[in-house]
Amino acid sequence: GESPLNAFAHNWYNLFGSSTARYATFLTVGVIFAELATNGLTDMLWEANNYGKTYQQVDWSKFDPQDDEEEEEDDDDDD
C-alpha cells in the first residue's frame, strides 16, 4: 500500500510535473495566487494596525471650516 503522501506526490507529478509546460503553468498560477493572498493579508493587517490614520479612514469633515456666517464677498471696487 502507498502512503497518502506518496499517492499525492505521484498524482501531482502525473498532472503537473511530467510536462515542462504544465509545470511552468502550475508555478505561474501558484505565484499569482500566493501574491494575491499575501497582498490581501498585508492590506488587512495594515488597515487594522493603522485604523483611523489612513487617507480613506480620516473623517475629513472635521477639517472643514464651520463658518455659520455667510462668507463676505470681496468687492473689487478700489477704483
C-alpha positions, 0 to 999 in steps of 0.5 A, spaced: 500 500 500 502 507 498 502 512 503 497 518 502 503 522 501 506 518 496 499 517 492 499 525 492 506 526 490 505 521 484 498 524 482 501 531 482 507 529 478 502 525 473 498 532 472 503 537 473 510 535 473 511 530 467 510 536 462 515 542 462 509 546 460 504 544 465 509 545 470 511 552 468 503 553 468 502 550 475 508 555 478 505 561 474 498 560 477 501 558 484 505 565 484 499 569 482 495 566 487 500 566 493 501 574 491 494 575 491 493 572 498 499 575 501 497 582 498 490 581 501 493 579 508 498 585 508 492 590 506 488 587 512 493 587 517 495 594 515 488 597 515 487 594 522 494 596 525 493 603 522 485 604 523 483 611 523 490 614 520 489 612 513 487 617 507 480 613 506 479 612 514 480 620 516 473 623 517 475 629 513 469 633 515 472 635 521 477 639 517 472 643 514 471 650 516 464 651 520 463 658 518 455 659 520 456 666 517 455 667 510 462 668 507 463 676 505 464 677 498 470 681 496 468 687 492 473 689 487 471 696 487 478 700 489 477 704 483 
